[in-house]
């Protein structure tokens, strides 16, 4: 069990009830926020192939204005397999790319469960990057700034798409955080 399971996963049933459009926005914002949580340019964190993959995904996902616009053909590039074993931060890169593929899958199939899985994978990428060790407790994750920020960002975005109905653990001041996330991702 992870911090994500305790604080975000508990909201999965509520997310399954939301229509596709707010979930589209949620997935994009969480992807952007995840990149922001890393706190450094992607080039410092991952190999060139991973950086290009993330940039391509971000550009593609930002161009989607409605879930109906995202076709199966647009999903295909995000399903390609990559060999992460020889790269920098291979487990973080693998989880991040899995989240991208799951989010693309949600956009095509509009299956909210796939979106929830994407949110989990985005968190797993941060958890892997935090390198807390092989055996990690929820308390260890809670005390880690990267893990805490990743969860707080997801809770805040969930609150926003649900109309402000989630408050526990979510950060206030969404406007400044949204702007910071968008600015940080612009270098991606």
Secondary structure, 3 states (H helix, E strand, C coil): CCHHHHHCHHHHHHHHCCCHHHHHHHHHHHHHHHHHHCCCCHHHHCCHHHHHHHHHHHHHHHHCCCHHHCCHHHHHHHCCCCCCCCCCCHHHHHHHHHHHHHHHHHHHHCCHHHHHHHHHHHHHHHHHHHCCCCCCCHHHHHHCHHHHHHHHHHHHHHHHHCCCCCCCCCCCCHHHHHHHHHHHHHCC
